């Protein structure tokens, strides 16, 4: 079983480091997101390359790696909140080594392309935070500040139900470690050294945006055929904004039921985390969780603790 290490707490007054490990950042959005972090009470430190731009990435892979590692190794930095996702985190992965990471993790927050960095950190046993990013959700006022502040402070206990957008697709109850992220990135990692490997009972969270029904079907089937769903005791889908939107084709619920229904585990959809228009919830990846679905209702309970061995 993976040894999951809780990140140290950072509260208002602490320093949050901001870097751009993937796509380039718009200056106005970055400034707005920094202002929101400061409004929440944090001090903010930007990395030297956060405003860099090289094609579809925020500067060279070497620059992005140096910025990220600089924040992870700097003891004065309480947490790292990524500026945005986009594309390009995969360029950085081969340059990173878990051997140089601090013994005590710090919170690392992001989603979308940052899913790849979560996979890297989780290989080292770090709990990570699937949550809002500076130049997107924080800039747009679409993050759930309460859950972000709680997670940064090390308070991971939460209960998500219909008020968080969640609804049930298949009845049942499952317990395990909460893991996952952006579906297309989890699939992209298959066959690489950073592929998600499940060694313990797992509640798997999957979310994405603007994937038509045929691609959603293919992505889920690839996860399944690759063995990435072995050991999964429950699946929670995100809001899946813009996914399977053609009324003449199967819906998200239809695709999920068709591909995953034979696993015999509870299935739920709609959790407001990741690519959402508002209320982006912060989810602690590596915490113990319980998913219970009955009829159309579903409850995801995160108990705030993680397995110790």
N, C-alpha and C positions, 0 to 999 in steps of 0.2 A: 504494500500500500504506500502511496505517496506520503511523504512527510510534509504537511502543509504548515508554513510559518506565517503567523499573523503579522501584518505590518504595524509599525509603531504608530501611535496616534499623532495627528497634527490638528490643532485647533486654531480658531481665529487668533491672530497675532503671530502665527508661524509663517514660514516662508514657503511659498509654492513655486517650484521651478516649471517653466513652460518651454517646451521644445517642439519641433515639427519633424517627426521621424519619417513622415510619408510625403503627402502632397504640399504644394506651396500655399502660403497663407496670405489672404488679403489684409492689407495694413489696417483698414478701418475696422474690419471684423476682429482682428487681433486686439486692437486698442479697446474696443467695446467689451470684449471678453475679459481683458485684464481689469477694466474698470469694475466689472461685476464681481470678480474675485476680491478686489479691494473693498467693494461695498459689503461683501460678506465678512470682511474683517482681516483678510490675509495680506501679507506682503508678497509681492510678486517679483521674481527674477527671470528675465528672458535670457535665453542662450544667445551666443554671438551669431549663430546661423539661422535663427528662427525666421528671419525675413528673407532668407536666400531663396533663389529660384533657379532651377535648371530643368528646362523642359517641363515635364509633368510632376517633378519632385521639388522639394524644398532644399535644393543644393545637392552637392555630391553625396554619395553614400558615406564617404569618410567624414565629411562635415557633420552629417546627421548622426553618425555613430558617436563622434566625439562629443556632440552636444548632449546626447542621451546619457552616455556613460559619465560625463562630467556632473550631471545632476544626480545620478544614482550614487556616485562615490563621494559627493560633497556632503559632509556631515551637517552643514548648516541648512541644507534643503530638507524640509519636512515631508514634501510630497511632490510628485511629478504629475502634472496634468497636460496631456498632449494638446497641441493647438488645433489639429484637425486630423482626419483620416486621409481619404483620397487614394493614392497609390504610391508604392515605392518602399514600403517597410521591408519587403522581401529582399531588396538590395542590401539592407543593413544586416540582416540575420547572419550571413556568413562571416561578418566582421566581429560578431559578438561572442563572448565567452562567459559562461556562467561562473567560471572559476574566479573571476575578479569581483564578483558581487559581494556586497556587505553581508555579514552574518545575520544582521537584523534587517528585514525588509522595510521599505518605506512604501506608502501607497502610490500606485501607478494607475492613472485613470485614462480611459479612452475606449473607443469601440471602432467598428468598421475595419479599416486596414490595420488598426492597432491590435486587432485580434491576434495577428502574428507575433507581436511583441508579448502579448499575454501568454501565448503558447511557450515562448522562449523562457519567460520568467517562471512559469509554472513547472517547467522542466527542472528548475532549481528549487522547487517546493514553495515558491512565493504565492501567497494569496494576492489576487489582483482585483481591480475595480472596473467593471464594465459600466461606464458612465459618461457623463457629458464632457464635451471638449470646449476649449477656450474660444476659438474663432468660429464656432458654430452655435452650439446650444447656449453656452453662457453669454455669447454675444447677442443672440436672438431672444434671450429671456425664456427659452423653452426647456430649461433643465428643472428638475425637481430639487430645489435647494435643500429641502429638509433631509432627503435621503442622502444627498452628497455630503452635507455637513456631518451627518451621523456616521457615515462610512469613513470619512477622513478622521473622525475622532475615535474610530475603532469600535463603534457600536453597530454591529451587523444584524442584530435581531430585527426581523420584519415579517409582516404577513401581507401577502398580496392576493387580492380577490377581484371581484367585479369592479371595485373602485379603482383598481390599477389596470383595468381593461381586460382582465383575464376571464375566459370562459372555457368550459369543458368540452372536449370532443370525444373522449373515450373514458369510461368509468374505470376506477381503480385507485390504488394508493401505492406510492413508491417513495423510498427514502434513499438518500445518498449524498454525495458531494456535488454541489452546484458547479457546473462547468459549461463552457460553450462560448458563443460569440456570433460573429457574422458568418452565416452559413457558407457563402461563396468563398470566404477566406479559409475556413476550416477545411473545405474541399481542396482548395489550392495547396494546402500544406500536406496533403496525402502524398506519400512517396518521398517526402523530404525528411531531414533529421528532426524537424519540428512538428511532425504529424502528431495530432492529439492521440495519446495512448491512454486507454482507460484501464486502470488496475484495481478499481474499487467500485462498488455500487454508485451510480452517478445519475443525478437529475440534470438532463442536458437542456440548456437554453440555446435556441437557434433564432436568429433574426436576420432580416435582409431587406432590401428595398428594390422596387421596380423589376422584379424577376417574373417573367411570364410563366404561365402554368407549365409549359413543357420544360423550361429550365429549372423551375422549382422541383418538378418531378425528377429530373436528371440529377440534380444536386443531392437530393435526399437519397436516391438510389445509390449514388456513388459512395456516400457515407456508409450506407448499409452494406454494400458489397465489399467495401474495403475493411469491414470489421470494426469500424469506428463507433458502431452502436452496440457492440458486445459489452454487456455489463451495465447498460443503461436501464434504469428502473422507472424512468418517467421522462417525457419530453414536453418542454414548454416552448411554444413559438411566440415570437414578438408580435408587434402590430402588423408587420409585413406590408408596410405602406406601398401601394402601387403594384403589389404582387398579384399575379393571376387575376387581373382586372377585367378581362374580356368576358362579358356576360354569356357568351355562347360557348365558353370553354369551362373546364372544372375550376372551382374556387380553391382558395388556399385550404379550406377545411376538407374539401373533396380530395385534393392531392395528398394531404397529410394522412387522411384516413386510409386511402388506397395503398400508400407506400409503407406506412408504419403500423397499420392496424393489426397485422399478424404478429407483432412483437408481444402482444398481450400485456401492455403497460398503459398507465394513464397518459392521456394526451390532452394538452390545453393550448390555447392560442390567445393572442391579444395583449400579452404583457408589455407595458409601455416602457421599453428600455431599448436604446439604440437609435435606429432611424425612425424617429417619431416627430410629429409636428409640435407637441407640447408635453410637458411633464416627464421628461426623460429621467427615469429612475436609475439609481446607482445600485448595481448588484455585486455583492462580494463573491468572486469566484474562488472556490476552495472551502467555502463554509458548508456545513451540513444543512440539508434541506429536506423538506417533506412535501410531496405533491399529492393532493387528494382531489379526485374528480367524481362528481355525482350528478348525473343528468347534465344540464347545461352549466352547472356551477363548478368552479375550481378554486382551490386555495393552495397557494405556494407559501409555506412557512419556512423562513430561514432562522435557524435557532441561535445564530451568533457565534457558534463554536466551529472548530474544524477537527478532523481526525488527527491524532497525535502520532500515529505510526501506520 
